[in-house]
Amino acid sequence: MINPAESGLNLQQRLTRSSLFNELGDRWISRRRIVAGSSTNLMELGEIKYQDIYNYFARMSSIRWTSDEFDLAKDQKDYSQISEVEKKTVERVLASLVFLESELLNNYYIILPYFTAPECYLVGSAIIGQTANHTNALSGIVRSVVAQQERDPLYNSWRTIEHLRLRNKSINTRFVEFTNKPLLLNFLDDLLVSVFIQLVIVPSELSLIYSSTRKGRMLGTFEILRRIQRDLDLHSQTIVSIYRKLLEENSTIASTELKDHILKMIRDLTNLETDFTQFLSEGMIPGLNNLMIAKFSQAQANKVLKILSMEPLFPGVGGNPIPWFESYSEIRTR
């Protein structure tokens, strides 16, 4: 394996998967690396190098919940009484979330073998476990709330609704880049697209459902979605920590080239999500309008750039474009 302590990494560096067990691996903690290290690949955690990453594993391990804890019987009745536009929006948001969580889950399995620090592998496994729980919880909502005859159309909507198909394809294409070309640049992109999904796409789309649940409807669904959002917020913090450590270990890759690349990617994804979320709402969700939805996505994108220590892409957009969102969703983990 490449040892970055000796050779360093560049953005076009090809990464290799860790072997199941590396007899020649280096056990010195000072030579442990996020990726491209030469470890034994054993979970040797008698000494911790990346304490903050390990701490995220401890936090995730303390979170236990399943969708079975929530009664969705009233949600089914509430759902049958909302407007057709709201009903259509809820179904499309659920279809979108099923795709996003499935995509994240499948992608984590792909990138996990490239980590060579046991702390990263450990926390990555915890993220996989929580994401699997999310996919099951979303399926539980669909089974409990959506009428049986509407479930197949919902699950098939990524094929039949062009906006949803194109949005999903765009995200999948970015993840597939690393699968096809496991370069360091594509690995970094993979991490940041995951963060973007968790901090921009999911909150933007959940705001459309939260707008209905604020009226006291579909409260079981709301409680499940709020827990998913809380978990994703924690996942994003973990991934950003890994991203920062990777750049610290390979300082030469933190170049103007990488910065410009990130800014373009975030801008393109934000514009895509703004258009998609407005399509979902059709401008007819009570308490929301297209301007609020657009500014919310842009403000969330600015937050992503801020935690990456970069300047905002959308100057003048900040605060709370949807004033009730933060207090209502009760995300307090950052």
Secondary structure by P-SEA (a helix, b strand, c coil): ccccccccccccbbbbcccccccccccccccccccccccccccccccccaaaaaaaaaaaaacccccccccaaaaaaaaacccaaaaaaaaaaaaaaaaaaaaaaaaaaaaccccccaaaaaaaaaaaaaaaaaaaaaaaaaaccccccaaaaaaacccccaaaaaaaaaaaaaaacccccccaaaaaaaaaaaaaaaccaaaaaaaaaaaaaccccaaaaaaaaaaaaaaaaaaaaaaaaaaaaaaaaccccccaaaaaaaaaaaaaaaaaaaaaaaaaaccccccccaaaaaaaaaaaaaaaaaaacccccccccccccccccccccccccc
